[in-house]
Amino acid sequence: MSPRLRHLWLVLAAWGAVHPMYWFITWLAGNGWDLGGMIDAWYVNASTTGLTWDLTIAAVTLTLWILAEVALRRNWVALLAIPATFCIGVSCGFPLYLWFRSRPV
């Protein structure tokens, strides 16, 4: 794999961490840092509910893939992509996992 592509995975992971987090923090700052209220907002209409479930299913699928590949490859550090996925989002966890997976062996 090209080192340039590997760097791109890391850049996308950083973007996937910073950009969504900006919007989460903006929402929380404007709504009294109420995490419960933010979760309620994810289900405010059919569009956001569908997006919430889409991302949840993607996060679970990514987690299962990571676990299966880590068991096979013994690339234990790649497990860090799981908390990144659930604490930040798939937009961070998926490219972060690709970055871990593409490291030279």
Residue pairs with C-beta under 8 A, 6 or more apart in sequence:
1 102
5 102
6 99
6 102
6 103
9 95
9 96
9 98
9 99
9 102
10 95
10 96
10 99
12 91
12 95
13 84
13 92
13 93
13 95
13 96
13 99
14 92
15 91
16 88
16 89
16 90
16 91
16 92
16 93
16 94
16 95
16 96
17 84
17 88
17 89
17 91
17 92
19 91
20 88
20 89
20 91
20 92
21 88
24 38
27 38
27 41
28 34
28 35
28 38
31 37
31 38
41 48
42 48
42 49
42 51
42 52
43 49
43 52
55 89
55 90
58 90
58 94
59 85
59 86
59 89
59 90
59 93
62 81
62 85
62 90
62 93
62 94
62 97
63 82
63 85
63 86
65 97
66 78
66 79
66 81
66 82
66 97
67 82
69 75
69 78
69 101
70 76
70 78
70 79
73 101
75 100
75 101
75 103
77 100
78 97
78 100
78 101
80 96
80 100
81 93
81 94
81 96
81 97
81 100
82 93
84 92
84 93
84 96
85 92
85 93
85 94
85 97
86 93
